[in-house]
Amino acid sequence: MKHSNVMLAGLSALLLAACSANTPETAPPEPVESDEPAPPAEETLAGPFAAAFPAWYEPAEPFRVIGNIYHVGPKGLGIFFIPTEDGHILIDGGLPENADGVLNNIRALGHDPRDVKYLLNTHAHFDHSGGLARLKAATGAALISSEGDRSALEGGFYLGFEDRPEFNAPPVKVDATLGDRGTVGVGGTVLTALLTPGHTRGCTSWRLTVEEAGTPYEVLIFCSASVAANRLAPDPQYEGIIADYESTFERARGWQPDVFLANHPEFSGLWQKRAAQLDGDALAFVDRDAFPAYMSRMEQGFREQLAKQTSEE
């Protein structure tokens, strides 16, 4: 089988092509103190994908994006920290090798990781869920996900590549699931879950409003709409994947958030905007054209891949 080569090629394409109303199904639980020690820290940032994607492992200084949203991930992966006076929220965990860097970045911002109340996930792929187990153990936070990705998170597998253990992630218990438009809130900050499946079965985007200099801004932390390594046809990554992509493109067609953030920074131009911010543009991340332009590229790529994979049946 050639799944391994397909996966690496798909991930390469994902990065180079760039150089997601129901009530909650389960009420978010309160985090609990854990007496279990956190897993041992990684001794090195070298990992199985370091040669192909070195930016995934490259440390980056944490910084404030807008309002109370901070980037705390490595150079090549978007991981977002939202502190409040009543506890904090952390979105995504990156790779297993990234977890200690995330914890250190939270400390560098003057916060205690043990005050993180909720861990949220955009989707259950190893480069976004791999660090969650360590982060959950270190913080005692409750992990909230979609039902669609729950089995992959708890089983530690990559849906559709179950026979490829090199794409696994450390299993992590999900404490609660949210349905579409379910909410998570702490300290006056409320995030709304928007189900945008396709990239994974439970791909979840998160929407919130923050304030900057007295003005409110709508922020969308989008899951993903890239095909990347996904099989669309004739042997789909999961049943219903094509319909899921189509529903996400249709749903998001009218979305125009003030601030678009992504778990792969190149999709949203995060580092270019950070450079503008450092040059004095306090609203560098406000760009209402960015998300529609991204989705247009993703939909075009999806249709090209669908045609290509269908022709190869």
matplotlib code that plots the C-alpha trace (Angstrom):
import matplotlib.pyplot as plt

x = [0.0, 1.1, -0.7, 2.5, 3.7, 0.3, 0.2, 3.5, 2.8, -0.6, 0.9, 3.6, 1.0, -1.0, 2.0, 3.4, 0.1, -0.3, 4.1, -14.4, -28.3, -27.7, -27.2, -24.2, -24.6, -22.9, -22.4, -18.7, -17.5, -15.4, -11.7, -10.4, -7.1, -5.1, -2.7, -1.1, 2.2, 2.4, 4.2, 7.9, 9.0, 10.4, 14.2, 14.4, 12.2, 13.3, 10.4, 9.3, 8.2, 11.0, 12.9, 9.8, 8.3, 10.9, 8.7, 6.4, 9.2, 10.7, 10.0, 8.4, 7.9, 4.3, 2.5, -0.9, -2.9, -5.8, -8.0, -7.2, -6.1, -2.4, -0.4, 1.6, 2.6, 5.7, 6.5, 4.6, 1.5, -1.3, -2.0, -4.1, -4.3, -7.2, -6.6, -9.4, -9.6, -11.6, -9.5, -8.1, -8.8, -6.2, -7.1, -5.1, -2.1, 0.2, 2.6, 3.6, 7.0, 5.3, 3.6, 6.4, 7.0, 3.3, 3.4, 6.6, 5.0, 2.0, 4.3, 6.3, 3.1, 2.8, 0.1, 0.0, -0.8, -2.8, -5.3, -6.3, -9.9, -10.7, -8.7, -10.4, -9.5, -10.0, -9.5, -8.1, -4.9, -1.6, -0.2, -3.0, -4.0, -0.6, 0.2, -3.2, -2.5, 0.5, -1.3, -4.3, -2.2, -0.1, -3.1, -5.9, -8.1, -11.3, -11.0, -13.9, -14.3, -16.9, -18.5, -17.3, -13.6, -14.0, -13.2, -10.0, -8.9, -9.6, -8.3, -5.2, -5.6, -5.9, -9.3, -8.8, -5.2, -5.8, -3.2, -0.5, 0.7, 3.3, 0.3, -1.1, -1.2, -1.2, -4.8, -6.5, -9.9, -12.6, -14.5, -17.4, -18.6, -20.3, -22.9, -23.0, -23.3, -22.6, -20.7, -17.8, -17.4, -15.2, -14.5, -16.8, -15.2, -17.6, -16.6, -19.1, -18.4, -19.1, -19.0, -17.2, -16.5, -14.6, -10.9, -12.0, -15.3, -15.6, -13.7, -14.7, -14.1, -14.4, -15.9, -15.7, -15.8, -12.9, -12.4, -9.5, -9.3, -13.0, -14.1, -15.5, -14.1, -15.3, -12.6, -12.8, -10.3, -11.0, -10.5, -9.4, -10.9, -7.9, -7.9, -4.3, -3.8, -7.5, -8.9, -12.1, -12.6, -12.9, -11.9, -12.9, -11.1, -14.4, -18.0, -19.7, -16.5, -17.4, -20.9, -19.2, -16.8, -19.6, -21.7, -18.8, -18.1, -21.8, -22.1, -19.0, -19.7, -21.0, -18.6, -16.4, -14.9, -12.8, -10.0, -9.2, -6.8, -5.8, -4.0, -1.4, -0.2, 0.5, -3.2, -4.1, -0.8, -0.1, 3.6, 3.2, 0.6, 2.7, 5.5, 3.1, 2.0, 5.6, 6.0, 3.2, 0.0, -2.2, -4.9, -2.7, -4.8, -8.0, -8.6, -12.2, -11.0, -8.7, -11.1, -13.2, -10.0, -8.8, -12.0, -12.0, -8.6, -9.7, -12.8, -10.8, -8.3, -11.1, -12.7, -9.4, -8.6, -12.1, -11.9, -8.4, -9.2, -12.5, -10.7, -8.3, -11.0]
y = [0.0, 3.6, 5.4, 6.6, 8.2, 9.6, 11.1, 12.8, 14.1, 15.4, 17.2, 18.7, 20.0, 21.4, 23.5, 24.5, 25.5, 28.1, 29.6, 25.4, 25.3, 22.6, 23.0, 21.2, 17.5, 17.5, 20.4, 21.3, 19.8, 21.7, 20.7, 18.6, 18.6, 15.5, 13.7, 11.9, 13.3, 14.7, 12.5, 13.1, 16.0, 15.4, 15.6, 17.0, 18.7, 16.3, 14.2, 11.9, 14.8, 17.2, 16.8, 17.4, 20.1, 21.8, 24.8, 22.4, 22.0, 25.5, 27.4, 30.8, 33.5, 33.9, 37.1, 38.7, 38.6, 40.7, 41.2, 38.4, 35.9, 34.8, 32.6, 30.1, 27.5, 26.8, 28.6, 26.2, 25.3, 27.6, 27.0, 29.7, 30.7, 32.8, 33.9, 35.4, 36.3, 33.2, 30.7, 30.1, 28.3, 26.6, 25.6, 22.7, 20.8, 20.6, 17.6, 15.6, 17.4, 20.8, 20.4, 21.6, 24.6, 25.5, 25.2, 27.3, 30.0, 30.2, 30.7, 33.3, 35.3, 35.3, 32.6, 29.3, 26.4, 24.9, 27.7, 26.4, 25.2, 24.0, 22.4, 22.6, 20.9, 21.9, 18.4, 15.0, 14.9, 14.3, 17.7, 19.3, 16.7, 15.1, 17.3, 17.2, 14.2, 15.9, 19.3, 17.7, 15.9, 19.0, 21.4, 19.3, 20.9, 19.4, 18.4, 19.3, 18.1, 17.3, 13.8, 13.2, 13.3, 11.8, 8.3, 9.3, 11.4, 8.7, 5.9, 7.9, 7.0, 9.0, 8.2, 6.5, 5.6, 3.2, 0.9, 3.5, 3.7, 6.4, 8.8, 8.0, 10.5, 9.7, 8.8, 11.4, 11.2, 13.6, 15.0, 16.5, 16.9, 19.9, 19.9, 22.6, 26.1, 24.7, 27.1, 27.1, 30.1, 31.4, 34.8, 36.6, 35.0, 32.7, 30.5, 29.0, 25.6, 25.6, 22.1, 22.3, 18.7, 17.3, 17.7, 15.4, 13.9, 16.2, 19.3, 22.1, 25.8, 28.3, 31.7, 34.4, 38.2, 40.1, 43.8, 45.9, 49.6, 49.6, 48.1, 44.5, 42.2, 38.8, 36.2, 32.8, 30.1, 27.8, 24.1, 23.4, 22.8, 21.5, 18.0, 17.5, 13.7, 12.8, 10.2, 11.4, 8.6, 5.7, 4.6, 7.6, 8.6, 8.1, 7.6, 10.9, 12.9, 14.5, 15.6, 17.0, 19.1, 20.4, 21.3, 23.2, 25.2, 26.1, 27.0, 29.2, 31.0, 34.1, 34.2, 37.3, 37.4, 40.4, 38.2, 34.8, 32.5, 29.0, 26.0, 26.2, 29.8, 30.2, 29.7, 33.0, 34.9, 34.9, 35.7, 38.4, 40.1, 39.7, 41.5, 44.4, 44.4, 44.7, 47.6, 49.5, 48.3, 47.6, 46.1, 44.1, 40.9, 42.6, 41.5, 40.8, 39.6, 36.9, 34.1, 34.3, 34.3, 31.2, 29.4, 30.1, 28.5, 25.5, 24.9, 25.1, 22.7, 20.3, 20.3, 19.7, 16.8, 15.4, 15.4, 13.9, 11.1, 10.3, 10.0, 7.5, 5.1]
z = [0.0, -0.7, 2.1, 3.7, 0.6, -0.1, 3.4, 3.1, -0.4, 0.8, 3.8, 1.6, -0.8, 2.2, 3.3, -0.1, -1.6, 1.1, 0.7, 9.8, 15.7, 18.1, 21.8, 23.4, 23.5, 26.8, 29.1, 29.5, 32.8, 35.3, 35.1, 38.0, 39.7, 38.7, 41.0, 38.1, 37.0, 33.5, 30.9, 30.8, 28.7, 25.2, 25.3, 21.8, 19.3, 16.6, 15.4, 12.6, 10.4, 11.2, 8.0, 5.8, 8.0, 10.2, 11.0, 12.9, 15.4, 15.4, 18.6, 18.4, 21.0, 22.2, 21.2, 21.5, 18.2, 19.1, 22.2, 24.6, 22.0, 22.0, 19.7, 21.8, 19.2, 17.2, 14.0, 11.8, 13.8, 15.1, 18.8, 20.5, 24.2, 25.6, 29.1, 31.3, 35.0, 35.7, 33.9, 30.4, 27.2, 24.9, 21.3, 19.8, 21.0, 18.0, 17.9, 21.0, 20.7, 20.9, 24.3, 26.5, 24.4, 24.6, 28.4, 28.5, 26.3, 28.6, 31.5, 29.6, 29.2, 33.0, 33.3, 35.1, 32.8, 35.7, 35.3, 31.8, 32.3, 28.8, 26.0, 22.6, 19.4, 15.8, 14.4, 15.2, 13.1, 14.8, 14.1, 16.0, 18.6, 19.3, 22.2, 23.9, 26.2, 27.8, 27.9, 29.6, 32.2, 32.9, 33.2, 34.5, 31.9, 30.5, 26.8, 24.6, 21.0, 18.4, 18.5, 15.0, 16.1, 19.5, 18.5, 16.7, 19.7, 22.3, 20.0, 19.0, 15.3, 12.1, 10.6, 7.2, 8.0, 10.9, 9.4, 9.5, 13.1, 12.3, 11.9, 15.3, 18.2, 22.0, 23.0, 25.1, 26.9, 25.7, 28.7, 26.7, 23.1, 21.5, 18.7, 16.1, 17.7, 21.2, 23.3, 25.8, 28.0, 30.8, 32.3, 29.9, 26.7, 24.8, 21.9, 19.6, 17.9, 14.2, 12.6, 9.3, 8.4, 5.4, 6.4, 9.2, 10.1, 13.2, 12.0, 14.3, 13.8, 16.7, 16.6, 19.3, 19.7, 21.2, 21.9, 20.8, 21.7, 22.5, 19.3, 19.0, 16.3, 15.2, 15.2, 13.4, 14.2, 11.3, 11.3, 7.7, 4.3, 2.5, 0.9, 1.9, 2.2, 2.1, -0.3, -1.9, -4.3, -5.0, -1.5, 0.6, 3.8, 5.6, 4.4, 3.4, 3.0, -0.3, 1.0, 4.1, 2.1, 0.0, 3.0, 4.5, 1.4, 1.1, 4.8, 4.9, 1.6, 3.3, 6.2, 6.4, 9.9, 10.9, 11.9, 10.4, 12.2, 11.2, 12.7, 9.8, 10.0, 6.3, 5.5, 7.3, 6.7, 10.4, 10.3, 7.7, 9.8, 12.9, 11.1, 10.3, 13.9, 15.0, 12.6, 14.4, 12.8, 15.9, 13.7, 11.4, 11.9, 10.9, 7.3, 6.2, 2.8, 4.1, 4.9, 1.7, -0.3, 1.6, 1.1, -2.6, -2.9, -0.8, -2.9, -6.1, -4.8, -3.6, -7.1, -8.8, -6.5, -6.8, -10.6, -10.5, -8.0, -9.7, -13.1, -11.5, -10.4]

ax = plt.figure().add_subplot(projection="3d")
ax.plot(x, y, z, "-o")
ax.set_aspect("equal")
plt.show()
